[in-house]
Every structure is written in structure tokens, then in C-alpha cells.
Amino acid sequence: MNMKSLGAERRQAERAGCILKTNYHIPGIGAQVGETRNISDGGVLLMVSGDVKQDDLLDLEISLGEGGEPLKTRAHVVYTRREQTPRGIEQLAGLSFLKLSDQQQQAIGKKIWDQILRESTRFGTRGV
């Protein structure tokens, strides 16, 4: 599979830009703390340490901010990239969720639509 087809595949689901605290476990290295940049029902874009590599499998705990238990799942690292941000150069990883339950998919869907609605009211859809 080439990167061009990966790009199309990565964007099949609705994404919501949001920063969520995420704990992840790298096999053989241990637990790390990161944060999402966006989330969809298919996966997340996660700020990670330089130890994360393409094709790794990570155990995730994502705080969806609802006061409940974090979403716990496993994800496959589809790609990694470095990006210049106001905080410096950050390592990002595009992750694809593996085997989400219906309840987990609903929790993610709710977070996505809550974020989309928050953004639409922030940018002013009044009087429409």
C-alpha cells in the first residue's frame, strides 16, 4: 500500500480536532503520556515520543473528558511524522483503532459531534 492510498484511507471518517490526554504503552519500553490532535471513529492523531514507529501496536487510554473511565483500546501505528509547532518539533503518529466495542464507538462519536457543534457555535452560525 502506498502513502497516497493511505492518505485517502485515513480520511474516510469524520474527524474532530481536539486535545485529549492519552496514555499509551509501547511494548518493550513502557507507559508514556501523550495527547491527541484529532480523533475519529477510525483512529487518532497522537503526539508521541520518538520511540513510536510505524506498524507498532499500542495500548491506549484516552480521556474523553466525560468524567467517566478512559476509553481503553489497542491501535496500530499507520504512520509517523515530525511537525514544527509553537512548542518545537513534535513527533506525531496516525493510529488506527483495533476492535472497538459498540459502546466505545458511541463514546467516540459523541465526543466528535460535541466538538463539531462547539466549533460551529464558536465560528458563529447565528441567524442561519
C-alpha angles and dihedrals in degrees: 000000000000128000092253092060090044090056092055091045093050092057102051093103130062110263129206122200108229140139112233127172108248130184115202134183122218111204110246093009107059142227122342135179121232139151134233123243094193139353137205133171086263100052150305141265103231133190104229143170120267089258093078113097135186112277094022117137113226131192108223137199109189120189105217090189096241095119091249134102116307118258107259119201145131123252139190119229104235096178143343130212140172119236134187111235134167086267093054132261112343131191112230129190129198107219130194116208118236121215105343117189120235089254091053092048090051092050091051092045091052091050092049095050093043088054093046091050091047090052094047092053091045091057092047121253091172118140093023 
